[in-house]
Amino acid sequence: MADIFNTDNTIKFWKDQRQRVADAVPEGTIDFSDMEFPEDPAGEYFHNITFHSDADFSGATFLHSTVFSKAVFEQDAIFENCKFPDGGIFLFTQFHGDAEFGNTFFDGKTRFAGVVFMQDANFSGSTFNAMAAFESEESPSVGEHKKTEFQYFANFDRCIWKEYVHFLDVIFRDDAFFKNGTFEYELDFDKCEIKGRTNFEAANFLEYSGKKDKRRNRVRFLHNSFHGKVSFWNVRFDCPVRYVDNHFDDHAEFRKAEFNNSVLIDRNNHFNDRLFLDTDFKSFSRPGDSIEPYRVAKQTAHQAGDSEMEGIYHFQHKCAESVNNQKNATLNPFNVKFRKLKSNLLFQWLGVVIGRWFFGYGERPLRPLITGCAVILIWAILFLTIGGIDKSGNTGTESTSIGTCLYFSTVTFTTLGYGDIKPTPGFSRLLSSTEAVLGAAIMAVFIVSLTRKFIR
């Protein structure tokens, strides 16, 4: 058809297609399959057209950004395997029957604004190479804020989204499936309401590697209401993800999800049930972005009776909390905040070193054991260096072996106090007293950590 694409012929072409629609009977099918649709010089396209019968556009190519604004499909609309090189515009379009967009390519900006899908809407296997927007729109005729609405099943399985994807103020009255989808740039799921199930199982949210602003490479779920079960099972997040002020009325599952970047799940999310078991928070390498994922995961593991995972998530939660506290600390010791030890960077750093690395926040029994052995060895070397122990009740110092110093250091650390060896007056007594205090504290932490493990 390329040889007829001049102004006069294209005007006639579009006029003929609209006439075909007008002449069709409800029991039949208008066959537009495998056709090429050029640009309409009059700009009318299928604007404000009512399709009384099935409309079959399967395999068609729309060479220009074809307009279906205010079109009404009273029967099924079939756009399978279509190509939209310049995108498509569906403003206030109504689909009374099934809307089939499976395996369709949208290479240009595509808008579904103020659209109503009254039966199943299927976009499975489609590829969006440019911005795709499913959003509300102000109706120019009545000034009404009209929402895009899926009244039955919305299927976006295996879709590939290469650009910005925006679901704003959309209503899903049935299930919404995005399983095995690939999001290569950015997703905003904002102010949507999903009354059925929401399924993102095995979806991949990739870290953008192009030249555009990487700060926009993110996934955001903001102010949404999920009334049915929500599944992020086995989802992979390579880019930052945000969950802010969402309502989960039913079961929310993140089992086996993989967070490889920063995570923010704020306290304004309302969960009825949570499942983070087997979730891989690799963002632990920079946990300060949010402490909420670990807190929620810890509660979930406790509710499920998984003591091992509860301990793991408790440790990660405390680590993230310490990093957050450090960020809020001040470097100025003369600042009024210095009076509050929690707000001082030095004390925060000491808390991290002692709580995390030496004692594992009570979840790593091996760490206080190793710390105790290190203290015994270090103090033995100090005693050997200063010659500060007295054998056989002698006063003064004398040469001692490393074995004797290790023995004395162990007895002092465990506060046994046999009395056969004692520290000499002076600095060695201060060392002995310090080691005894450290020993009592470290052994207490070790016993508590070990007890927590076995009690669970």
DARANOR-V733816 format. One record per run of one state. SS is the DSSP state (a for helix, b for strand, c for the rest). FROM is the first residue (numbers start at 1). TO is the last residue. If there is no record, write none. Layout:
{{SS;FROM;TO} {SS;FROM;TO}}
This chain:
{{c;1;1} {a;2;4} {c;5;6} {a;7;23} {c;24;28} {b;29;31} {c;32;35} {b;36;37} {c;38;49} {b;50;51} {c;52;53} {b;54;56} {c;57;60} {b;61;62} {c;63;65} {b;66;67} {c;68;71} {b;72;73} {c;74;76} {b;77;78} {c;79;82} {b;83;84} {c;85;87} {b;88;91} {c;92;93} {b;94;95} {c;96;98} {b;99;100} {c;101;104} {b;105;106} {c;107;109} {b;110;113} {c;114;115} {b;116;117} {c;118;120} {b;121;122} {c;123;126} {b;127;128} {c;129;131} {b;132;135} {c;136;136} {b;137;138} {c;139;144} {b;145;146} {c;147;148} {b;149;150} {c;151;153} {b;154;155} {c;156;159} {b;160;161} {c;162;163} {b;164;168} {c;169;170} {b;171;172} {c;173;175} {b;176;177} {c;178;181} {b;182;183} {c;184;185} {b;186;190} {c;191;192} {b;193;194} {c;195;197} {b;198;199} {c;200;203} {b;204;205} {c;206;213} {a;214;216} {c;217;217} {b;218;222} {c;223;224} {b;225;226} {c;227;229} {b;230;231} {c;232;235} {b;236;237} {c;238;239} {b;240;244} {c;245;246} {b;247;253} {c;254;257} {b;258;259} {c;260;262} {b;263;265} {c;266;269} {b;270;275} {c;276;279} {b;280;281} {a;282;289} {c;290;291} {a;292;304} {c;305;306} {a;307;327} {c;328;329} {b;330;330} {c;331;335} {a;336;339} {c;340;340} {a;341;343} {b;344;344} {a;345;358} {c;359;359} {a;360;362} {c;363;364} {a;365;386} {c;387;388} {b;389;391} {c;392;401} {a;402;413} {c;414;420} {b;421;423} {c;424;426} {a;427;455} {c;456;456}}
